[in-house]
Structure formats: C-alpha cells, structure tokens
Amino acid sequence: MPLDPWRPGGAAISGEVKKVDEGAGKITLKHGPAKSLGMDEPMTMVYRVKDPALLKLVKVGDKVTFEAEEASAGYTVTKIDKAK
C-alpha cells in the first residue's frame, strides 16, 4: 500500500535501508529531516517496527519512504514502502 504524505497525522520520510535485523524486529535507516518526529537534521537511526512483516518488504540498500511514531520504547516504523 503506497504511503500518502498528505494523510493527517502521517508524514512520509525518505530514506535508505542500512541494516535489517529480523530477529530483533529492528531496521536501521539513513534519512533526511523527519519533521513529523521533530528531527530537523539528516541522520541514521535504528527503529523498531510495528509489524515484523514490514522487514520482509525491504533489503539493505533499498531507497524507501516510511512513517514512524515516537513511543515510550523509542521510535517505531508503522509503514514502509520502496521508493518509486
């Protein structure tokens, strides 16, 4: 399902997959500013994923767009899609 950057509450972030850790349910993403998360600078971060099946959709080196939310346990990717 493609991301809709105009959907209220969700802002797609562009990035690149640096590492996928299916065992831990985490993904490392290098991305530009993520205004929806209060990040004004580009950075590389490790994110948890809401659904481990999301990790099967991408591989290291893929350009992606994703949505994430801040939770008590850290930042969590809620949607991810390969960039067109």
N, C-alpha and C positions, 0 to 999 in steps of 0.2 A: 504494500500500500504506500503510495508516494506521500511524502511529507507535505503539509500545507503550511508554509511560513506565515500565512495570514490568519491562521486559526487562533482565536483568542486564547491566551494563556500558553501558547506554544510558539517558540521561535526557532526555526531550523538553524543549526550551526554547521558550517562547513569544516571538514577536517580530513585527516588521513589516519588509517589504522596502522599503529606501530607494533602492537602486540595483542594477541588474543589468548586468554587463559580460561579455557572452558572449565577446568577443574575448580577454579576459584570463582567462576562466574563474573570475571572482570575483563575489561578491554582498555588498552592504552591508546589514547587518541591525541594527535597533534592537531591543534585547531586555532583558528583566528579568534578575535574577540567574541565573547559569548555574553552579550548584553543581558539576555534573559536570566543569566546566572550571576550577574554583577561582576563579570570579568572583562575588564577593558583592554587587556593585553593578550596577544597570542601566547599560547603555552602548550605543553604536553602534560597530560594528566591521566591517571588511572581512574576509571569509572566502574562502578558496579553496574550490572544490567538487571532490569526489572524482570525480564524473561530470558533464561539461558538460551532459548532457541534463537534469539537475536544474534548470538555469536556464530551461528552456523551460516548466517547470511553474508558474512564478510570475511576477508582474509588480510594478512599483513600487506601493506602497500595500496590497498583499495582507497580511493577517494570516496568520501561519504558525506551525507548530510544526516544530522541526528538531532534529537531533542533530549534534554536531560532536566532533572529536577533536583533540588537540594533537599536532602532528608537528614535525619539525625545521624545516620551511619555514613554520611558523605554524599557525593553526587552520584545519581543513578540515571543511566541511559534508559529512556522509556520507548524510544523509536530510533531505528537506524535504517538507512537505505543507501545503496551505492549511488554515487553522484552520476548524473546523466552526462 
